[in-house]
Amino acid sequence: MPVSDQLIDQLLADYKSPEDLLGEQGILKQLTKKLAERALEAEMEQHLGYAKHDAIGKNTGNSRNGKSRKSVRSIHGDIELETPRDRNGSFEPKLIKKGEKQLGGFDERIVSLYARGMSTRDIQAHFEEAYGVEVSPTFISQVTNAVLDEVKAWQQRPLAPVYPIVYLDCLVVRSRDSGSIQNKSVYLALGVNTDGEKELLGLWIAQTEGAKFWLSVMNELKNRGVEDIFIACVDGLKGFPDAIEAVYPKTQIQLCIVHQIRNSLRFDSWKERKAVAADLKTIYGAATLQQAEQALEQFAETWDNLY
């Protein structure tokens, strides 16, 4: 529902400085409080089935029973909310549930800062300085641990029984570890499912890449429900195809063409690389095996005397 310009004009009628908007008694904090309390009242009305002063409620077996004060954290600072209660104690608010101490968006800020490499102490200081909100390191750890639980659930989720194509490769990313930025290798399995859609099957961080590591990945995919892979696209790592075939013996191995070309061009002089790459493309880009063999013969006539 769009906010009218007239409402904005009314809210900013006495605006003189940023403190009037963002301060402890600023408009945003007051508006957050009013909207939250109004939303809680609407939830109570929906729960009871009648409006606050409606006489029908006298015969429903449940009614309002005052309000309780609750201090909650928000991105605008701590806010004192008055939460409505019912006599039966059956009201379960959705905006801020029982036992919760923060409004929506607060946890997301913590996770975002944590993902950027800030420590729990840094996040604590940031909220104190920026919003005037005191947040304990224990609470921050609880929020981030809850996200880690979701990550673990995603890592262990069941997979489809068949993937026509699975790409197995590595990405090098910059990551903060023990206060310093380091390059880390993230290994991934990217599958193409039977609907033709890409699906990230898993992500792993390991110190070294080897056939033994990829064998453990294959076993993990097997344990999570993958019964067959038609084609596995991999680089030329020694022992990689053997690791795949040990778990999926019928899988066809497609070596990555980019890796093969890159390795081939290492033996060429710099000025001839473009020409060699173009001639190689006629081989791997051929429509049939016969055309590929003819392109290979032509390639040999051109380059065998040099390489």
Secondary structure, DSSP 8 states (H G I E B T S, - for coil): ----HHHHHHHTTT--SHHHHHSTT-HHHHHHHHHHHHHHHHHHHHHHTS-TT-GGGGGSS--EEEEEEEEEEETTEEEEEEEEEETTS----SSS-TT--B-TTHHHHHHHHHHTT--HHHHHHHHHHHH-----HHHHHHHHHHHHHHHHHHHT----SEEEEEEEEEEEEEEEETTEEEEEEEEEEEEE-TTS-EEEEEEEE-SS--HHHHHHHHHHHHHTT--EEEEEEE---TTHHHHHHHH-TT-EEEE-HHHHHHHHHTTS-GGGHHHHHHHHHHHHT-SSHHHHHHHHHHHHHHHTTT-
